[in-house]
Every structure is written in C-alpha cells, then in structure tokens.
Amino acid sequence: MHLIFIAVILRSLASIFAKQAALTSIGQGIYGMVVNGWFLAELFTLGLQALIWVMVLRRIALSVAYPFMSFVFALNLLAAGLIFGESILPQHIIGITVIIAGVVILNPTIT
C-alpha cells in the first residue's frame, strides 16, 4: 500500500516540474522546452512513477489502486498555492474534500 502513496507523490512532483518547465521555457520554442532541466526532471519522474505503478498493480486490483491517484489533485492544489502563489478558493477546498471522501468511501481500509 505504501507504493501507491509513492506513486501519487511522484505524479504530483511531475506536475510541479511541468509547471516549472512551462514557466522557465516561455519564448524558447520546442527545443528550448525539450532541453529544459525541469522538463527532463518531469520525464524522469513520470518514468519512475510508471515503474512503481506497475509494481502496485502487481499486488492490488486496478479498481482499488486507481482511486488513490485522485490524491494528486490535492497535492497539486497545495503546490499551486505554496510554490506558485496561485489562488486557492473555497470551491477548490470543497472539491478536494469531496474527492478525498470518495476515495475513502471506495477504499474504507485506508482510514
């Protein structure tokens, strides 16, 4: 079960790296984006996440494992506010709360 949370964190990190790559490659064209260190970090992180995800799916049914990926939304919202200074509105908090509640309902063993 711990591998699921590692996969979630890696997927969220990849999103953070993608945003940073977007911010640091503005006006550089495709080549500038492809050689951007943040973009390369995103690709590496996604590859690592994919490997861990396959390990997860060896042990846990997809219908049980996949809802956990919804936690990426919560982590990305947190990162958007803390790292990138984006606004977090009440409807964001409500939406994330509903998503997390749904994961708990689908997988009551995580509580």
N, C-alpha and C positions, 0 to 999 in steps of 0.2 A: 504494500500500500504506500510505502514511503516513496517509491519510484514515481508514482503518479504526481506527487507534490513536486518532485524534482523536475518532471516533465512540464508541469504548469509554470514553475519559476523560469525554466529555460525559454518557454514560449513567450512569456512576458518580457524577459530580457531581450529576446529577439525583436520584439515590438519597440522597445526602448531604443535599441541600436538602430532600427529602421528609421525612427523619427529623427534621431541624431544625424543619421546619414543624410536624410532629406534636408535637414537644416544646414548642414555643412557642405552640401554639394549644389546649392542653388546657383544656377547660371553656368554650371560646369559641363552640361551635356551628359550623354550616356557614359562616355569614357570616364569622365570625372566622377560619376557616381560609382561605376564598377571598381575603380581603384581606390575608392574612399575606404579608409580603415574601418569606419563604423559599419559600412555595408558588408565588408568582409567578415566583421565580427557577427553581424546578423546571420550571414550564411553559415558560418561555423556553428553558431548557437542552434540554428534550425536543424542542422545535420545531427548534432549531438542530441537534441530533443527527439528527433525521429528515431534514433537508435534506442534511446531509453523508452520511448513509447512502444516500440516493438517488444521490448523486454516486459513492459507492463502487460501488453496484450497476450503474451505467452501465459500469464498467470491469472488474468482477470478477464471476464467477458466484456466485450466492447460496450454492451448496454449498461454495464456497471461503471466502466472506466471513463467513457467519454463525457458524461455529465460533469466530471471533475474539471474538464478543460474550461468550463464556464467560469472558474475562479480566475482565469486570465483576465476577464473583463474587470474584475475588482482590482487586481494588481495594476492593470493598465490605467484605470481611473486614478488610483493612488499616485502612480508615476506621473501621469499627466499634470496633476496638481502640484506635487512636490518637486519634480525635476524640471518640468517645462513651464510651470507657472500658469497652467490653463485653469479656467474656472471650473469648479465642481459645484453644480447646482443641486438643490434638494431632489429634483426628479432623477438625477444620477444616483444619489444615495438610495432612493426608493427602488429604482430599477435593479441596482446591485443587490439590495436586500431581498427582493423577490427572486432573483436568480439564485442566490445562495440558499434561500428557503427551498427552492425547487430541487436543488442538489441534495439537500438534507432529506427531503421527502422521498426522493428516488433511492437514496442510499442511507437509511437510518443508522447503519452501523458506524458512521463517522462521528456520531455525537457521543 
